[in-house]
Amino acid sequence: MIRLTDIIQAIANLYAQKTRTLLTALGIVFGVGSVIGMLAIGSGAKEESLRFIEQLGVRNILIDSRPATSQEEFQQRRRSSPGLSERDVRILQANIESVETLSPRKSMHPARVLPKPARDIPEMYGVRPSYQVIHSLRLSEGRFLTESEDAASAAVCVLGEAAKVNVLGYAPAVGKYVKVNDTWMEVVGVLHEQLLAGAQSSGSAMQDINNIIYIPVNTLQYRFWDQGSQMKDELDGIELRLRATADSIEVAKVVTSAPRTRTRTCRTFR
């Protein structure tokens, strides 16, 4: 049992050794603080990693067209494969039973955008409404694209968070219009900011996934003409989400083993 005299003596010893007491206290404070800080950093990194994995989609398979660097390379590829096209979309839908949903993806870099962007001109992606489900996209304003708008090649768009600020500023954007090349597009939605760790690579450059304008894929095909399309496949990619019971690795093997996939890369997230 601790007696009062022991406590008084301990306090007296601490008072007599002020410097040693101060240094000991600081060591304890910094030691405990370091442990708490490392635990907080680890917890934050784990949460960020889980968010990134959720955004990628653990049941997703992404099929990307490989861009040709020269006309000779493009012609050589065409001798063995017609390239990624809408036909591939129909083949995958018809032959892979474990596909829950899929979306073709076609991209284009606009020559001009109005209002004039404050920074880089946003990239434009033509996708189906199912693209939102595949990539778990969340909206901060409005809604995503609809099947009827895709079927009608409607002049509507959804802006990535950086594209919205870049072109229209910080005010609400839904209902406003942006002009891409010669076509006016009505803004129907704005996405929440996505993790930059998921930025997509295009050659040696990394594409900011927040600085993108999303439009229906049929709108891009029928209302826009891409000057660089002579060296590209009909589609830049096909994105699939599998059912919960599907084995994504086995499905990816089926996709990459098809003769028509020789000019593509296939990525899975598991």
Short mmCIF file of the C-alpha atoms (twelve columns), coordinates in Angstrom:
data_MODEL
# 
_entry.id   MODEL 
# 
loop_
_atom_site.group_PDB 
_atom_site.id 
_atom_site.type_symbol 
_atom_site.label_atom_id 
_atom_site.label_alt_id 
_atom_site.label_comp_id 
_atom_site.label_asym_id 
_atom_site.label_seq_id 
_atom_site.Cartn_x 
_atom_site.Cartn_y 
_atom_site.Cartn_z 
_atom_site.pdbx_PDB_model_num 
ATOM 1   C CA . MET A 1   0.000   0.000   0.000   1 
ATOM 2   C CA . ILE A 2   1.381   3.379   -1.043  1 
ATOM 3   C CA . ARG A 3   1.795   5.713   1.915   1 
ATOM 4   C CA . LEU A 4   1.484   9.495   1.876   1 
ATOM 5   C CA . THR A 5   5.154   9.850   2.795   1 
ATOM 6   C CA . ASP A 6   6.160   7.844   -0.300  1 
ATOM 7   C CA . ILE A 7   4.152   10.142  -2.546  1 
ATOM 8   C CA . ILE A 8   5.662   13.232  -0.915  1 
ATOM 9   C CA . GLN A 9   9.167   11.810  -1.325  1 
ATOM 10  C CA . ALA A 10  8.528   10.976  -4.998  1 
ATOM 11  C CA . ILE A 11  7.319   14.523  -5.692  1 
ATOM 12  C CA . ALA A 12  10.356  15.928  -3.904  1 
ATOM 13  C CA . ASN A 13  12.700  13.776  -6.014  1 
ATOM 14  C CA . LEU A 14  10.986  14.906  -9.225  1 
ATOM 15  C CA . TYR A 15  11.283  18.539  -8.131  1 
ATOM 16  C CA . ALA A 16  14.947  18.095  -7.281  1 
ATOM 17  C CA . GLN A 17  15.701  16.650  -10.746 1 
ATOM 18  C CA . LYS A 18  13.774  19.144  -12.904 1 
ATOM 19  C CA . THR A 19  15.714  18.594  -16.140 1 
ATOM 20  C CA . ARG A 20  15.581  14.804  -15.926 1 
ATOM 21  C CA . THR A 21  11.870  14.923  -15.082 1 
ATOM 22  C CA . LEU A 22  11.149  17.225  -18.049 1 
ATOM 23  C CA . LEU A 23  13.109  15.066  -20.501 1 
ATOM 24  C CA . THR A 24  11.427  11.887  -19.248 1 
ATOM 25  C CA . ALA A 25  7.977   13.461  -19.604 1 
ATOM 26  C CA . LEU A 26  8.790   14.679  -23.117 1 
ATOM 27  C CA . GLY A 27  9.996   11.194  -24.080 1 
ATOM 28  C CA . ILE A 28  6.753   9.667   -22.904 1 
ATOM 29  C CA . VAL A 29  4.660   12.301  -24.718 1 
ATOM 30  C CA . PHE A 30  6.548   11.962  -28.011 1 
ATOM 31  C CA . GLY A 31  6.601   8.166   -27.790 1 
ATOM 32  C CA . VAL A 32  2.872   7.877   -27.204 1 
ATOM 33  C CA . GLY A 33  2.199   10.535  -29.849 1 
ATOM 34  C CA . SER A 34  4.301   8.666   -32.410 1 
ATOM 35  C CA . VAL A 35  2.414   5.423   -31.786 1 
ATOM 36  C CA . ILE A 36  -0.945  7.179   -32.081 1 
ATOM 37  C CA . GLY A 37  0.215   8.964   -35.260 1 
ATOM 38  C CA . MET A 38  1.404   5.747   -36.933 1 
ATOM 39  C CA . LEU A 39  -1.851  3.989   -36.076 1 
ATOM 40  C CA . ALA A 40  -3.826  6.911   -37.529 1 
ATOM 41  C CA . ILE A 41  -1.745  6.933   -40.734 1 
ATOM 42  C CA . GLY A 42  -2.147  3.173   -41.136 1 
ATOM 43  C CA . SER A 43  -5.895  3.394   -40.603 1 
ATOM 44  C CA . GLY A 44  -6.182  6.236   -43.119 1 
ATOM 45  C CA . ALA A 45  -4.108  4.376   -45.710 1 
ATOM 46  C CA . LYS A 46  -6.260  1.260   -45.260 1 
ATOM 47  C CA . GLU A 47  -9.461  3.279   -45.709 1 
ATOM 48  C CA . GLU A 48  -8.055  4.990   -48.826 1 
ATOM 49  C CA . SER A 49  -7.016  1.622   -50.290 1 
ATOM 50  C CA . LEU A 50  -10.476 0.171   -49.673 1 
ATOM 51  C CA . ARG A 51  -12.072 3.200   -51.354 1 
ATOM 52  C CA . PHE A 52  -9.764  2.768   -54.336 1 
ATOM 53  C CA . ILE A 53  -10.542 -0.950  -54.628 1 
ATOM 54  C CA . GLU A 54  -14.269 -0.224  -54.350 1 
ATOM 55  C CA . GLN A 55  -13.986 2.376   -57.118 1 
ATOM 56  C CA . LEU A 56  -12.134 -0.046  -59.402 1 
ATOM 57  C CA . GLY A 57  -14.684 -2.761  -58.784 1 
ATOM 58  C CA . VAL A 58  -13.572 -6.191  -57.600 1 
ATOM 59  C CA . ARG A 59  -15.758 -7.852  -60.226 1 
ATOM 60  C CA . ASN A 60  -14.710 -5.691  -63.164 1 
ATOM 61  C CA . ILE A 61  -12.871 -6.688  -66.331 1 
ATOM 62  C CA . LEU A 62  -11.531 -3.873  -68.508 1 
ATOM 63  C CA . ILE A 63  -10.635 -4.588  -72.138 1 
ATOM 64  C CA . ASP A 64  -8.507  -1.820  -73.656 1 
ATOM 65  C CA . SER A 65  -7.551  -1.248  -77.270 1 
ATOM 66  C CA . ARG A 66  -3.838  -0.755  -77.816 1 
ATOM 67  C CA . PRO A 67  -3.181  2.470   -79.741 1 
ATOM 68  C CA . ALA A 68  -0.915  2.154   -82.778 1 
ATOM 69  C CA . THR A 69  2.130   4.422   -82.926 1 
ATOM 70  C CA . SER A 70  2.482   4.419   -86.713 1 
ATOM 71  C CA . GLN A 71  0.481   3.736   -89.844 1 
ATOM 72  C CA . GLU A 72  2.643   0.689   -90.586 1 
ATOM 73  C CA . GLU A 73  1.940   -0.795  -87.152 1 
ATOM 74  C CA . PHE A 74  -1.771  -0.074  -87.564 1 
ATOM 75  C CA . GLN A 75  -1.917  -1.818  -90.955 1 
ATOM 76  C CA . GLN A 76  0.031   -4.806  -89.604 1 
ATOM 77  C CA . ARG A 77  -2.466  -5.223  -86.776 1 
ATOM 78  C CA . ARG A 78  -5.383  -4.994  -89.164 1 
ATOM 79  C CA . ARG A 79  -4.051  -8.039  -91.021 1 
ATOM 80  C CA . SER A 80  -4.602  -10.183 -87.897 1 
ATOM 81  C CA . SER A 81  -7.524  -8.397  -86.201 1 
ATOM 82  C CA . PRO A 82  -10.266 -5.945  -87.203 1 
ATOM 83  C CA . GLY A 83  -9.853  -4.205  -83.844 1 
ATOM 84  C CA . LEU A 84  -12.211 -3.573  -80.962 1 
ATOM 85  C CA . SER A 85  -15.746 -2.820  -82.161 1 
ATOM 86  C CA . GLU A 86  -19.443 -2.985  -81.337 1 
ATOM 87  C CA . ARG A 87  -19.402 -6.535  -82.677 1 
ATOM 88  C CA . ASP A 88  -17.186 -7.514  -79.755 1 
ATOM 89  C CA . VAL A 89  -19.748 -6.019  -77.371 1 
ATOM 90  C CA . ARG A 90  -22.465 -8.222  -78.855 1 
ATOM 91  C CA . ILE A 91  -20.194 -11.300 -78.776 1 
ATOM 92  C CA . LEU A 92  -19.363 -10.805 -75.094 1 
ATOM 93  C CA . GLN A 93  -23.017 -10.264 -74.195 1 
ATOM 94  C CA . ALA A 94  -24.080 -13.382 -76.051 1 
ATOM 95  C CA . ASN A 95  -21.310 -15.773 -74.993 1 
ATOM 96  C CA . ILE A 96  -20.315 -14.921 -71.409 1 
ATOM 97  C CA . GLU A 97  -23.228 -15.808 -69.153 1 
ATOM 98  C CA . SER A 98  -21.583 -14.401 -66.019 1 
ATOM 99  C CA . VAL A 99  -21.637 -10.809 -67.342 1 
ATOM 100 C CA . GLU A 100 -23.940 -8.690  -65.194 1 
ATOM 101 C CA . THR A 101 -23.584 -5.528  -67.281 1 
ATOM 102 C CA . LEU A 102 -21.100 -3.962  -69.680 1 
ATOM 103 C CA . SER A 103 -20.359 -0.701  -71.433 1 
ATOM 104 C CA . PRO A 104 -18.335 0.154   -74.534 1 
ATOM 105 C CA . ARG A 105 -16.037 3.154   -74.163 1 
ATOM 106 C CA . LYS A 106 -14.942 5.520   -76.919 1 
ATOM 107 C CA . SER A 107 -12.833 8.573   -76.153 1 
ATOM 108 C CA . MET A 108 -12.015 11.750  -78.023 1 
ATOM 109 C CA . HIS A 109 -9.928  14.817  -77.249 1 
ATOM 110 C CA . PRO A 110 -12.017 17.878  -78.249 1 
ATOM 111 C CA . ALA A 111 -10.420 20.616  -80.328 1 
ATOM 112 C CA . ARG A 112 -12.236 23.301  -78.313 1 
ATOM 113 C CA . VAL A 113 -14.654 23.628  -75.416 1 
ATOM 114 C CA . LEU A 114 -16.811 26.614  -74.441 1 
ATOM 115 C CA . PRO A 115 -16.861 28.215  -71.918 1 
ATOM 116 C CA . LYS A 116 -13.079 28.195  -72.337 1 
ATOM 117 C CA . PRO A 117 -11.507 25.886  -69.730 1 
ATOM 118 C CA . ALA A 118 -9.314  27.497  -67.105 1 
ATOM 119 C CA . ARG A 119 -6.801  24.658  -67.463 1 
ATOM 120 C CA . ASP A 120 -6.468  21.599  -69.741 1 
ATOM 121 C CA . ILE A 121 -9.300  20.805  -72.141 1 
ATOM 122 C CA . PRO A 122 -11.320 17.896  -70.691 1 
ATOM 123 C CA . GLU A 123 -11.266 14.534  -72.435 1 
ATOM 124 C CA . MET A 124 -14.618 13.262  -73.723 1 
ATOM 125 C CA . TYR A 125 -15.841 9.696   -73.100 1 
ATOM 126 C CA . GLY A 126 -18.749 8.076   -74.895 1 
ATOM 127 C CA . VAL A 127 -20.252 5.405   -72.614 1 
ATOM 128 C CA . ARG A 128 -23.484 3.601   -71.811 1 
ATOM 129 C CA . PRO A 129 -25.502 4.379   -68.655 1 
ATOM 130 C CA . SER A 130 -24.192 1.107   -67.177 1 
ATOM 131 C CA . TYR A 131 -20.734 2.737   -66.928 1 
ATOM 132 C CA . GLN A 132 -21.894 4.391   -63.701 1 
ATOM 133 C CA . VAL A 133 -22.673 1.014   -62.109 1 
ATOM 134 C CA . ILE A 134 -19.436 -0.591  -63.313 1 
ATOM 135 C CA . HIS A 135 -17.243 2.114   -61.770 1 
ATOM 136 C CA . SER A 136 -19.472 2.969   -58.772 1 
ATOM 137 C CA . LEU A 137 -19.648 6.619   -59.799 1 
ATOM 138 C CA . ARG A 138 -21.333 8.925   -57.289 1 
ATOM 139 C CA . LEU A 139 -23.106 12.131  -58.273 1 
ATOM 140 C CA . SER A 140 -22.862 15.468  -56.504 1 
ATOM 141 C CA . GLU A 141 -25.451 17.066  -58.806 1 
ATOM 142 C CA . GLY A 142 -28.218 15.811  -61.053 1 
ATOM 143 C CA . ARG A 143 -28.143 12.308  -62.569 1 
ATOM 144 C CA . PHE A 144 -26.183 10.103  -64.938 1 
ATOM 145 C CA . LEU A 145 -26.993 9.327   -68.579 1 
ATOM 146 C CA . THR A 146 -30.083 7.276   -69.481 1 
ATOM 147 C CA . GLU A 147 -30.806 4.509   -71.999 1 
ATOM 148 C CA . SER A 148 -33.278 6.709   -73.881 1 
ATOM 149 C CA . GLU A 149 -30.657 9.460   -74.278 1 
ATOM 150 C CA . ASP A 150 -28.162 6.933   -75.617 1 
ATOM 151 C CA . ALA A 151 -30.716 5.516   -78.068 1 
ATOM 152 C CA . ALA A 152 -31.628 9.020   -79.275 1 
ATOM 153 C CA . SER A 153 -28.003 10.245  -79.474 1 
ATOM 154 C CA . ALA A 154 -29.074 13.100  -77.216 1 
ATOM 155 C CA . ALA A 155 -26.836 16.144  -76.740 1 
ATOM 156 C CA . VAL A 156 -26.417 15.724  -72.971 1 
ATOM 157 C CA . CYS A 157 -23.374 15.267  -70.766 1 
ATOM 158 C CA . VAL A 158 -22.188 14.502  -67.248 1 
ATOM 159 C CA . LEU A 159 -19.122 16.359  -66.013 1 
ATOM 160 C CA . GLY A 160 -16.330 15.033  -63.843 1 
ATOM 161 C CA . GLU A 161 -15.671 17.162  -60.776 1 
ATOM 162 C CA . ALA A 162 -12.534 18.803  -62.209 1 
ATOM 163 C CA . ALA A 163 -14.148 19.295  -65.639 1 
ATOM 164 C CA . LYS A 164 -17.087 21.114  -64.022 1 
ATOM 165 C CA . VAL A 165 -14.832 23.507  -62.081 1 
ATOM 166 C CA . ASN A 166 -12.515 23.855  -65.100 1 
ATOM 167 C CA . VAL A 167 -15.301 24.867  -67.500 1 
ATOM 168 C CA . LEU A 168 -18.209 26.231  -65.423 1 
ATOM 169 C CA . GLY A 169 -16.636 27.223  -62.111 1 
ATOM 170 C CA . TYR A 170 -17.995 26.407  -58.668 1 
ATOM 171 C CA . ALA A 171 -21.654 27.362  -59.179 1 
ATOM 172 C CA . PRO A 172 -24.314 24.633  -59.773 1 
ATOM 173 C CA . ALA A 173 -23.883 23.222  -63.293 1 
ATOM 174 C CA . VAL A 174 -27.034 21.154  -63.979 1 
ATOM 175 C CA . GLY A 175 -29.143 22.793  -66.677 1 
ATOM 176 C CA . LYS A 176 -26.240 24.778  -68.114 1 
ATOM 177 C CA . TYR A 177 -24.696 24.158  -71.527 1 
ATOM 178 C CA . VAL A 178 -21.149 23.516  -72.712 1 
ATOM 179 C CA . LYS A 179 -20.063 23.573  -76.337 1 
ATOM 180 C CA . VAL A 180 -17.771 20.733  -77.421 1 
ATOM 181 C CA . ASN A 181 -16.327 21.416  -80.878 1 
ATOM 182 C CA . ASP A 182 -19.500 22.503  -82.736 1 
ATOM 183 C CA . THR A 183 -22.146 20.828  -80.539 1 
ATOM 184 C CA . TRP A 184 -23.914 22.350  -77.516 1 
ATOM 185 C CA . MET A 185 -24.415 19.816  -74.714 1 
ATOM 186 C CA . GLU A 186 -26.790 20.168  -71.774 1 
ATOM 187 C CA . VAL A 187 -25.252 19.277  -68.398 1 
ATOM 188 C CA . VAL A 188 -27.505 16.761  -66.611 1 
ATOM 189 C CA . GLY A 189 -25.144 15.705  -63.820 1 
ATOM 190 C CA . VAL A 190 -21.829 16.263  -62.042 1 
ATOM 191 C CA . LEU A 191 -19.751 13.489  -60.459 1 
ATOM 192 C CA . HIS A 192 -18.149 13.474  -57.048 1 
ATOM 193 C CA . GLU A 193 -14.364 13.642  -57.066 1 
ATOM 194 C CA . GLN A 194 -12.777 10.284  -57.874 1 
ATOM 195 C CA . LEU A 195 -9.475  8.996   -56.530 1 
ATOM 196 C CA . LEU A 196 -6.568  10.169  -58.685 1 
ATOM 197 C CA . ALA A 197 -4.873  6.840   -57.997 1 
ATOM 198 C CA . GLY A 198 -7.314  5.466   -60.550 1 
ATOM 199 C CA . ALA A 199 -6.089  7.759   -63.297 1 
ATOM 200 C CA . GLN A 200 -5.989  6.023   -66.640 1 
ATOM 201 C CA . SER A 201 -2.875  5.885   -68.765 1 
ATOM 202 C CA . SER A 202 -2.895  6.931   -72.393 1 
ATOM 203 C CA . GLY A 203 0.529   6.170   -73.840 1 
ATOM 204 C CA . SER A 204 3.031   8.017   -71.649 1 
ATOM 205 C CA . ALA A 205 0.476   10.514  -70.280 1 
ATOM 206 C CA . MET A 206 -1.841  9.990   -67.358 1 
ATOM 207 C CA . GLN A 207 -5.471  11.031  -67.865 1 
ATOM 208 C CA . ASP A 208 -7.063  12.906  -64.960 1 
ATOM 209 C CA . ILE A 209 -10.245 10.882  -64.388 1 
ATOM 210 C CA . ASN A 210 -11.925 13.924  -62.834 1 
ATOM 211 C CA . ASN A 211 -11.360 16.072  -65.937 1 
ATOM 212 C CA . ILE A 212 -13.682 14.114  -68.254 1 
ATOM 213 C CA . ILE A 213 -16.963 14.893  -70.012 1 
ATOM 214 C CA . TYR A 214 -19.193 11.800  -70.251 1 
ATOM 215 C CA . ILE A 215 -21.725 11.577  -73.067 1 
ATOM 216 C CA . PRO A 216 -23.804 8.699   -74.531 1 
ATOM 217 C CA . VAL A 217 -21.625 6.514   -76.751 1 
ATOM 218 C CA . ASN A 218 -24.088 6.827   -79.643 1 
ATOM 219 C CA . THR A 219 -23.929 10.621  -79.310 1 
ATOM 220 C CA . LEU A 220 -20.157 10.555  -79.721 1 
ATOM 221 C CA . GLN A 221 -20.374 8.203   -82.710 1 
ATOM 222 C CA . TYR A 222 -23.067 10.129  -84.587 1 
ATOM 223 C CA . ARG A 223 -22.504 13.775  -83.574 1 
ATOM 224 C CA . PHE A 224 -18.688 13.970  -83.445 1 
ATOM 225 C CA . TRP A 225 -15.839 13.195  -85.784 1 
ATOM 226 C CA . ASP A 226 -12.466 12.336  -84.276 1 
ATOM 227 C CA . GLN A 227 -9.548  13.444  -86.462 1 
ATOM 228 C CA . GLY A 228 -7.331  10.800  -84.892 1 
ATOM 229 C CA . SER A 229 -9.778  7.960   -85.526 1 
ATOM 230 C CA . GLN A 230 -7.868  6.691   -88.588 1 
ATOM 231 C CA . MET A 231 -5.260  5.159   -86.268 1 
ATOM 232 C CA . LYS A 232 -7.687  3.847   -83.665 1 
ATOM 233 C CA . ASP A 233 -10.126 0.993   -83.261 1 
ATOM 234 C CA . GLU A 234 -13.848 1.665   -83.408 1 
ATOM 235 C CA . LEU A 235 -13.899 1.432   -79.589 1 
ATOM 236 C CA . ASP A 236 -11.188 2.308   -77.063 1 
ATOM 237 C CA . GLY A 237 -12.419 -0.225  -74.549 1 
ATOM 238 C CA . ILE A 238 -15.153 -2.490  -73.215 1 
ATOM 239 C CA . GLU A 239 -15.809 -2.549  -69.472 1 
ATOM 240 C CA . LEU A 240 -17.587 -5.495  -67.870 1 
ATOM 241 C CA . ARG A 241 -19.003 -6.164  -64.431 1 
ATOM 242 C CA . LEU A 242 -19.441 -9.827  -63.571 1 
ATOM 243 C CA . ARG A 243 -21.999 -11.472 -61.334 1 
ATOM 244 C CA . ALA A 244 -21.005 -12.072 -57.713 1 
ATOM 245 C CA . THR A 245 -20.630 -15.819 -58.313 1 
ATOM 246 C CA . ALA A 246 -18.344 -15.430 -61.359 1 
ATOM 247 C CA . ASP A 247 -14.603 -16.123 -61.380 1 
ATOM 248 C CA . SER A 248 -13.112 -12.969 -62.923 1 
ATOM 249 C CA . ILE A 249 -9.743  -14.633 -63.630 1 
ATOM 250 C CA . GLU A 250 -11.360 -17.461 -65.611 1 
ATOM 251 C CA . VAL A 251 -13.583 -15.036 -67.542 1 
ATOM 252 C CA . ALA A 252 -10.538 -12.893 -68.370 1 
ATOM 253 C CA . LYS A 253 -8.813  -15.990 -69.806 1 
ATOM 254 C CA . VAL A 254 -11.821 -16.610 -72.049 1 
ATOM 255 C CA . VAL A 255 -11.793 -12.994 -73.250 1 
ATOM 256 C CA . THR A 256 -8.051  -12.873 -73.988 1 
ATOM 257 C CA . SER A 257 -8.048  -16.242 -75.728 1 
ATOM 258 C CA . ALA A 258 -10.461 -15.051 -78.409 1 
ATOM 259 C CA . PRO A 259 -8.732  -14.445 -81.790 1 
ATOM 260 C CA . ARG A 260 -10.198 -10.969 -82.055 1 
ATOM 261 C CA . THR A 261 -8.449  -9.808  -78.860 1 
ATOM 262 C CA . ARG A 262 -4.899  -9.870  -80.149 1 
ATOM 263 C CA . THR A 263 -4.698  -6.052  -80.264 1 
ATOM 264 C CA . ARG A 264 -6.110  -5.527  -76.762 1 
ATOM 265 C CA . THR A 265 -5.116  -5.669  -73.158 1 
ATOM 266 C CA . CYS A 266 -7.373  -7.165  -70.499 1 
ATOM 267 C CA . ARG A 267 -7.277  -6.085  -66.846 1 
ATOM 268 C CA . THR A 268 -9.052  -7.687  -63.911 1 
ATOM 269 C CA . PHE A 269 -9.530  -6.485  -60.343 1 
ATOM 270 C CA . ARG A 270 -9.895  -9.118  -57.688 1 
# 
